[in-house]
Amino acid sequence: MSGPADEEQLTRKQRREHARAERKALEQAAAASAARRTRLTQLGIVGAIVVAVIVAVVIATGGGAKKGLVTNKKAANQTVAAVSSLLNGIPQSGNVLGRPDAPVTLQFFSDLECPVCKEFTLGALSPLIQTWVRPGKLKIEDRALETATREPETFKTQQAAALAAGKQGKMWHYLELFYHEQGEEGTGYVTETYLRGLASQVPGLDLAKWSAARTDPAFESTITSDAQAANNAGFNGTPSFLIGKTGGAMQKFEAASLTDPSAFNAAIEQLLKT
């Protein structure tokens, strides 16, 4: 039979065990918290390293450039060399790239500030030029359609700059350089310095003649005509395409991919057979 002393002893024992359990729980919680802090610190360090690497890569590749133009001389020379390799030796007349008697015509409606047009230009367009334009089977016409450029006057100015290069048979060099060195959309990077910087990179372009030609009033009529043609075709986005036999009816063409030329190749091959 237990008495008051035994009950008191049991109560003390229970209190000690309870206190010991609480301490153990607190110690475990503290240890877990410390471990979490350590892991978070490690993750934070790793995350910071990853971010730094990504930023470095973006800067190195020019992917984060807002102002456009390649400022690194070596990179600029490489860009000019790539564009020259693609286009040199191919006839140009105004906005047309390729032989005037090429049996198939592709009209490319574009906005020079459109990043998706850049995707096409640096993607499917290059092999199309090599495969079809250079051998004389296809000619490509650049047509202007304002979509990405925010200010109408800027759109006209940049398009006139390209058309002025076309007066010397260099419009497509100017277009290609613009897309290769396109800035971040909506940042206002298209300035007089930018446009002149592109012109200075076009091999063989007479800058004085180019500057004088930019105010040609015929350019505004060309831009208006392009916009009307786009409207007639039902286009409201860029890039958009019309394709057909040269001198014949043009049909809307929607490519499955802007980087893979396969769909374009198939359409051109079909037209060459008819």
Number of C-alpha atoms within 10 A of each C-alpha: 3 6 7 8 9 11 11 11 11 12 12 12 12 12 12 12 12 12 12 12 12 12 12 12 12 12 12 12 12 12 12 12 12 12 12 12 12 12 12 13 12 12 12 12 12 12 13 12 12 12 12 12 12 12 14 13 13 13 12 12 11 18 15 15 17 16 18 24 24 21 12 11 9 9 13 17 13 13 18 19 12 14 21 16 10 17 21 13 10 16 17 24 17 18 22 21 25 25 19 18 13 17 18 25 27 24 20 19 25 23 25 26 25 21 18 18 22 23 16 18 20 16 16 20 20 18 18 21 21 14 15 19 23 20 13 19 20 25 26 25 20 21 23 25 29 23 18 19 20 14 13 10 10 14 21 18 20 23 25 22 24 27 28 26 28 23 18 17 19 26 27 25 25 25 26 25 23 24 23 21 23 24 25 18 17 13 11 16 19 24 13 12 11 19 18 14 16 23 26 14 17 22 15 11 20 13 14 8 13 20 14 10 19 20 14 12 10 12 20 15 11 16 20 15 15 19 19 14 16 21 12 9 15 11 17 14 16 21 24 21 22 18 22 20 18 17 10 11 9 17 14 15 16 14 16 11 13 21 16 16 19 16 16 21 15 11 15 22 14 10 15 14 6 6
